[in-house]
Amino acid sequence: MKVARLLRLWVAAAAVAWAAQSRAATADGTLITNLASFTYRLNSGMMVTLSYGATATVMVARPAVLLQRVLTPTIQSAGGTLTFRITMSNASSYASAFAVTATETMPGNVKFAGGAETYALDPPGGTITPAWSTNAGANWTSGSYPATGQAGPLQLRWSADILGPKATGVMTYTVSIL
């Protein structure tokens, strides 16, 4: 009887410790394993404890999407061109990000001169779809870039259907300074 009481106290303490641990942030790639055990009482009143090797394991993983914006050149005169390079990447080794969208508002004193997007994946897959808007994103024209010479206000948007583990999408656009 003492063994059964000690076992119940240990199980209760373990449950409290697990509940406290589940509230903390768990690092990417962590494996969580659960081992099931049970007790039952015989007709004689004797308690029996079994620990069965049934385990369930799950890997904790979430995407880690990063965004970078680079402008070249950093000094330019009126009439010159500027190239903006927007990079979105997933630093996670395990999890994909879905429906990733990057939106860029073009500076007001420029006109659009061209755009492109590339997608580097290992393994390959996924697409990036460009879109543009002249009314602060209320309506979008999807699947293309604005006409060369289109002046602001202008927003550009790129949507990636999937950004897999260690994947990177690169979008560039060029403007002419008015």
N, C-alpha and C positions, 0 to 999 in steps of 0.2 A: 504494500500500500504506500509506503514511503517513497518507493521508486516512482510509482505513478504520479504522486503529488509533485515530486521534484521535476519529473518530465513535463507536467503541465505548467509549472512555473517557468521552466526553461523555454518551452514553446511560446508562452505569453511574452517573455522578455525578448525572444527572437523576433516576434511579430512587431513589437514596438520599435526595435532597432531597424527593421526593414522599412517600416513606415517612415521613419525619420530620414533614412537614406533615399527613399524614392522622391522626396521633395527637392533634393539637391540636383543641380545641373550635372548631367552625366556626359562625359567626354565622348566625342565621335569615335566609333570603332570599339566601344566597350561591349563586351559580351555579358549579358545578364542570364544567369542560369538559376532555375528553381528546382529543388528536389522535393518530391511529395512524400509524406509519411502519414501514418494514421494509427489510431488506437481503437480497441474495442474490448468489450467485457464478455467473458464466457458465462454460461449459465451458473457456474460455480462461484461467480463473483470476481474471479481473477481478471486483472487487466492485462491485455496483450498489446504490445507496441510493435509495429512493423515499419521498417524503413525500406521502401521499395525504390529501386533505381530508375524511376520514371522521371526524366528531366525534360524541361522545356528551355530552349535557349533562343535568345533574340539579340541581334546586334543593333546597338543604338547608332543611328546615322541620320544626319540632316545636311542639306546642301549649305554651302558657305559661298554665297554669290558676292563677287566683288565688282566694283565699277571704277574705271579709270578714264580720265579725259585728258588728252594731250593736244595742244595747239601748236602748229608750226607755220611760219616762223613766229617768234614772239614779238618782233618789231617789224612793222610793214607800213608803207605809205598808202595814201588814197589811190585807188585804181589798182592796187596790188591784190593778190589772192592770199587767203588763209585756208589751211586744211585742219579740220577737226577730226581727231581719231578717238572714238569711244570704244573701250574694250570692256566686255562683261565676261567674267570667268567664274568657274565653280571650283573652289579650292578643295572641296571634299573628295576624299578618295573612295567614298562608298555610295553617296546618295546623289540622285539627279534632282534638278530644279525644273519645274514645269511652268509654262506660260510666263516666261521672264520678259519684261518689257523695259526698254530704256527710252526716255523721252528727252529731247533736246530742244530748247527754244533758241532759234537763230537770232543773233544780235540784230538790232533794228536798223543799223546803218550799212547793211550789206545786202547783196542779192545772191541767190543760189546759183552755183556754177557746176554742180555735179555731185554724185554720191555712189557708194558701192558698199557691199558687205561681204564678208567671208566667214566661214565657219570651220574651225579646226577641231576635229574630234578624234579620239582614239578609244573605241572603234568609231568609224564614220556613221553619220546619221544626224537627223534634225535639220531644221530650216530656220532662216531668219527672214522675216517679211517686213519690208519697209512700208511706211505710211507717212502722210503729211496732212497738215491742217492749217488753214488761214484764219480760223475763228477760235483760237485758244483751246483747241481740242474738242469743240462741240461736235464737229463732224470730221471724219478722217477719210482720206482717199487712200485705200490700201493697195499694196502690191506694186507701187511705183514711187518714183521721186517726183517732186514738182518740176515744172519746166525750167530749163536754164534761163536765168534772168528774173525769175520770180523774186520779188522783194517782200520784206516782212510787213506785218507780223507773220511769222511762219514757225510752225513747230514740226519737228521730225520725230518719228517714232519707229523703233525696231522691236519686233516681237519674235522671240525664239520659242518654238514649241517645246523644246527640251534642251537643257544645258546639263549634259551628263557629267559624271565625275571627271575632274581634271580637264574639262572642256573649256574652250574659249571662243567667243564670238567677237569679231572686230568689224566695226562700222566706220566708214570715213565719209566726210562730205567736204566740199570745197565751196567757198564763197568769195565774191569779189567785193572789195571795200568801195562804197559809193563816194 
